[in-house]
């Protein structure tokens, strides 16, 4: 009998869930409900500062879907796009606001800046309800910001960044350390996007076994220069140059240069919400190898071409970022590489969403592999790249949520 009693309780619980959800959907007052779709927002902070706003957990119950996305600015900051999308009785009443955070802005500066635009964005919707008279609007002008003054920019929109650091670990039978230095300069305008960067990294590992010392020394150098010209609202032209040296890949020196053209099926002005672009590049690679390769060469000069298609969507139903790129060498079409990178989160139903991160490559262009067998130390310490025809990594899962969609109480005790 006790098992029948437990089964009855279990069934009653799952029968009650749809009724609870249904009753929440029917609990509709005239105050607008907002669904905040923002990865960068401090939701607890927002709810504390705007306790009178009804934020719902389910977008299907919202009168306004607030979708916040961002892009990096040329000065190293972030430009946020706050899209207020009216639903139901507010359908067609959409507004967009832009907030720019500087490179030196703290997290508190950013969340307060976003909060100010949230306050502005909710007013058009509250103004159409009887609850508008319950709001007290207080607009203050900062004493040192009474006017906007155009100032000369001595750096001419150039932004420079220098980064250097290292780490180490030591114990009785082993020690390791690494050092990395990176220098980058950017200049981004509507007409041009220019980036030059250089990095140098060393990794040293030492292992001791009965007086024997096993070492793993890895060095990597990379210098890049990118010049991208905006031709119009859809077309772009780019030139790319790179120098690299990589112990792990058996490359002593490598130079590459290519030109590329890109077409976006949407206007680039919509890039904060959607990008669907097709790019084609052609150029050459030259390689000097540290050790003789499996093809009996110490150097190579190889022309190549590549095509990439990219899709990025930030929409109320979810986000998608995926790209597919294929490249091959002209002298041997059997030497090619196909790369797929994909991240997405899609809301399937009110309570169910699916997410995934997948990176995969089909590899047939490892011309740099050194001749000879790999030792046990090479395998364990990853001192050299091994032959492979593919690489795959990823994560996939689902999210299911249910319960109160109207609970805006903040309690951070413990």
N, C-alpha and C positions, 0 to 999 in steps of 0.2 A: 504493500500500500504506500509506503513512503516514497518508492520510486515513481508511482503514479502521481503523487502529490508534487514531487520535484518537476516532473514533466509538465504538469498543469501550470506551475509557476513560470517555467521557461517559455511555454507557448503564450501565456498571457502577456509576458514582457514584450515579445516581438509583435503581438497583436496591438499592444498599446502604442508602440513607436509611431506607426502611421497616423494614429489619432492625435498624438501630441503634435506631430509635424503639421497635420491638417489644421489643428486649432490655432497654431502659430500663424499660418497663412491667413486665417480668417480674422486674426486680431489686427485689424487695419484701422488706424485712426487717420485723421487728416494731416498729421505732422509727416513731412516727407522722411522716408527711410533712405539712408545712404549706404552703399557698399564701397568700402575703401580698398582698392586694388593697387597696392603700392608696396614694393619690396624695400624701398629706401626709407619709408616712413616709420617713425616710432609710434606705433599704434597706441601703446599705453599712455604716452605723453599726449597724444591727440585727444584721447578720451578724457584725460584729466583736465585738459584745458577747455574742452568743449563738451561738458557733461550733459548739456541739453540736447545734443544732436543724437538722433537714433541711428546708430551704425548697426547694420544687420550682417550676419555671417553668410547668408545665402543671397547671391545676386538676384535670384528669382523673386525675392521679397522686397527688392529695392525699388524706389522711385527714381533714384539717380545713381548711376554707376560712375564712380570716380576712378578713372584710370590714369595712373601716373607712370611715366616713362622718363628716361634721361639719356643724354648723349654727352660725350666728352667735348669740352671746348678747347680751342687752340691754346689757351693760357694754362691748361692743366686743371681747370675746374670742371663743373658739371652744369649742364643746362637741363632743367626739369620741365616737362610738358604735363600740365594738369588738365586732363580732358574730363569735363563734366558732361555726361551723356544722359539725357532725360529718357525715362522709361514710363510706360503706362500713361498716366494722366499728364506727364511732362514730356512725352515723346515729341521729338523735333526741337526741343529747347536744349541745345547743346552749346557749351562754351569751352574755350581753351585759354589757359593762362600759361605764361612762361616765367620761370624763376631761375636765375643764374647764380650759382654758388662759386666763389673764387677758390683758387688752389689752396689758400691758407685758411679757409673757413673750417671751423671745427664742426663736429657732429651736432653740437648744440646750436651753432649758427644756422646749419642747414635745416634742422627740424623746426626752428622758430621761423625761418623764412618760408618753409612749406606751410606752416600753420597759418601765417598771414594770408596766403592765397586761398587756403581752405575757408577761412572766414569770409573772404570776398566771394568765393564761388558759391557758397550756400545761400547767399542773400537773394539772388533772382528766384530761387525756388520757394524760400520762405515767404517772399513778398506776395506770392500767389495763394497763401493760406491764411487762415485766421490767426495762426501762431506768430505771424510777423509782428503783431502789436505787443507780443511778450518779449521781443528782443530790444535791447538797448544798444544802439550803435554809437560808438565813441571813436571818432577819427582824430588822431593827433599828428601834428607835423613836427618832425625832428628839427631842432633849432639849427643844426649845422647842415641840413639837407633841404633848404628852402628852394633851391634851384638846382638844375642839372647843368653842370659846366663841362664843356668839351675841353679836354686837356691834351696837350701834346704827349705822344708816346715816344720816349727816347729810345726804346728798344724796338720800335717799328714792328710790333706784334710778335717778335721772336721770344720764345720761352726756352730757357736752358735748365737742365737738371743733371746733377752729378750725384751718383750713389755709389757707396763703397762699404763693404762689410765683410765679415768672415765668421767662421765658427770652428770650434775644435772640440775634440773628445779624447781623453787619455785614460787608459787603465793598464794593468800590469802586462797583459799579453798583446795589446794593440794600441795604436794611436792614429788619429786622423785629423786633418784640418782642411779648410777650404777658404779661399779668398776670391772675392768678386768685385769688379769695378765696372761701372756703366756710366756713360756720358751720352746725353740726348739733347737735341735741339729741335724745336718745332716752330713752324710759322703757318698758321691756318687763317685763310681769308675765304671769302666767297668764291674768288677766282682761282686761288692756288692752295694746295696742301703740300707742305714741304716738311720732310722729316729726315734727320741725319742722326745716327746713333752708333756707338761703338761699345763693345763689352769685352772684358777679358776675365776668365775664370780659371783657377787652378784647384785641383783636388788631389790630396796626398793621403794615402793609407799605408800603414805599416803593421804587419802581423809577425809575431815571434813564436816559434815553435821549436823547442829543444835547441835553442841557439841559432836556428835558421830564421832568416828574415825574408819575408815575402812582401813585396811592395806593389802598389798600384798608383801610378802617376797619370793623371788626366789633365790635359790643358785644352781650353777652347777659346778661340778668338773670333770675333765677328764684327764687321763694319758694314753698315747699310746706309744707302741714300735713296730716298723716294721723292719723286717730283710728280704731282698729280694736278692736271689742269682741268677745270670745269668748263666744258665747251658750251653747254646750255642746260636746261632743266633736267635732261635725261642722259646726255652723253658726257663721258669723261675720258681723258687721255692720260696715260701714265708712263713714266720711265723709272726703271729700278736698277740699281747697281749694288753688288755685294761682294765682300771679301770674307773668307772664313778659313780657319784652320782647326782641325778637330782630331785629337789623338784617338778617341774612341772609334771614329769612322775611318781611320787610316789616311787622313787627309793632311798633307803638309801645307799646301796652299790651294785655294780655290777662288776663282773669279767668275762672276756671272753678270750679264747685262741683258736686259730685255725691255721691250716696249709693249704696251698693252692698251686696249680700248675696252670700255665698259659701257653698257646700256642698261638703264633702269626702266622697267616697264611702267613704273610709277614715277611721278615727279620727285626729285630729291628733297623737295620741301616737305614731303610727307614721310621722310625717313624715320621720324620718331615713332611712327605707327606701323609703317610697312615698307619693305624693300624687296623687290624681285628683279635681280640683275643678272646679266649675262656678260662675261668678260672673256677676252681672247688675248693671249700673250705669246710672243715669239722672241727668241734670243739665243744666247750661247753660254755654255759652261766650260771652263778649263780647270783641270785637276792636276796637281802634283801629289803623288802618293808617298807616304813614309816608307812603305814596304811594297815589294812587287805584288801585284794583284793576281787573282786566280786566272785572269786573262793574259798574264805575262806582260803587264804594262806598268810603267812608272809614271806615266802622265797620259792625259786624254784632253781632246778638244772636241766638244760635242754641241752642235746646234739642237735646239729643242723648241717645242710649241706646247701650249697648255690652254685648256678651256675650263672655265668655272661658272657654275650657276649657283646663285645664292638666294635664299628666301628668309626674310625676317618679318615676323608679324607680332605686333603687340595689340591684342584685341580683347574685348570683354570676355570672350569665351576661352581665352588662354594665350599662351605665347609659343611661338615656333621660331627656332633659329637653326637652319640647316644649309649646308653647302656640299656640293659635289664637284670635285676637281679631277681632271684627267690630264696627264702630261706624258710625253714620250720624246725620245731622241730621234732626229731625222735620219741618222745613219743606220739605225736599226730599230724598226718599229716594234720588235719584240721586247725591247727594253722600255717599259712603261710603268706608271704608277697611277692608281685610282684611289682617291681619298674621299671618304664620306664622314662629315662631322654633323651631328644633329643633337639639338636639345629642344625638348618641347614639354609643355604642360597644358593639357586640354581638359576642360570641364565637360564631362559627358552628361551628367544629370545634376540636379540640385545638390546632391550629397556626394556624388562620385566624380573623381578626377583621376587622370592617369598622367604620369610623368616619365620622362626617359632622357638619358644622356648616352649617346652612342658615338664612338669613334672607331673607324675601321679603315684599313688600307689593304689593297692588293698590290704587292710589291714584286716587280720584275726588273729593277734598275740598280741593283747593288753592284755596280761596277768597281767599287772601292774595296771590296773584300780582299784581305791579304791572303797570299798563297800559304799553304801549310795547314796542319791540323791545330786546333785549339787545345791548349793544355788545361789540366784540371783547375789551375789557378786562374786562367783566363775565364773559365766558365763561372767559377764561384765569385770572383771579384768583378766580373763584367768589364774586363780590360779591353775587350774588342767586340765589335758588333758581329753577331752571328748571322748566317744565311737564313732567310725566311721568305716565304711567299705571301705572308699576310700578318697583320697585327690587328687585334680587336680588343677594345675595352668598352665598358658601358655599365649603366645602371638603369633599372626600370622598376616601376612600382605603381601602386594605386593608393589613393587616399579616399577614405569614406568617413564622413562626419555626420552626426545627427545630434539633436538636443536643442536647447534654447537658442534661437537666432536673434533674440532681442536683449541679451544680457550685456549691458555696457558698464557694469560695476568694476571698478579697479581696486584690487586688494593684493598688495605685494608683500604682505607679512611673511617673514622667513624666506 
